[in-house]
Amino acid sequence: MDKTGLVILLLLALSTLSWSVTRKYTYFMMQKNWQEAQSYCRENSGDLATFESEEEWERGKQVFEITPGAYVWIGMYSDNRAWKWSIDNTSLYGEDGNTQLGVWFDLEIKNHIGKQICVEITSGTLHIQPCGELLRSVCYDEPNNTYIPVTVPMTWSSAQSYCREKYTDLTSMKTQQEKEEILKVTNESTWWIGLSAHLWNWSDRSNVSIMKWFGTEPNGGDSQHYSQIGWADAYCSDKMGFICSVTVIKLLKVELQFEASLDLTDPSVQEDVRNEMEKHLRVNGIHEEFTLRWRKHPTRKVSEKKGEP
């Protein structure tokens, strides 16, 4: 039996197995501000609650008894330090919360429900826009110290890719002189510049895949709480109950059957098995992070190894 025969047998075995990665939610009635609640959850092997799917959101709503007007902290928060310049990945705001750029720099940041927001300039004034809008853009060419207007409308990400391919990057606007140079090559139309932010993030750094704002939210706070109706923002200093979440990962064991002629002590065979297992898991919808390794049973021969994720 060769390596191919082993792979076919392995795929048949995996086709009947399942994988489970989920979160366990716990509600705490004690009154804490957002940072205190975050610390409490982390001290107990978790974090403030994260919801990455509709199913998790539905389960999260069921963990506490809701009364009219009751709210709890979850793990989503907004941070001005998320504003980054594309050209060098530096932050717009310092630790003190100021831009340190002077009164000439005027950016009105309104609350936004999306995962990412970007900045455009119109007649010298900066505004936030959904990054998927099709706008003109201004590239910067560092070797020649020039600003290049691109009149073909693009999304912000496409404009960034175009500027990086053809020149240096989307332009920054860190000085009044830079602003004046940008105004020389733009008209009254709307133009992308290289400033954007992922304003809303999960405390445990999970992907922001769903948002459940209700009414006119968000409307001015810097962290997020929710009721069974939906999400709202609030100031981090407010005190309320909170929900912690702990990631629960179930291991998947696979026992291989093979002919005695196959040498599982061969590193190349082991690598082939690991690669095929990983590909099969991905194809069958298992996209969570996982690790594949060999485990040698203490009472069995090497040829009777087990593979375990």
Disulfide bonds with the S-S distance in Angstrom:
Cys41-Cys244 1.94
Cys118-Cys131 1.98
Cys139-Cys163 1.96
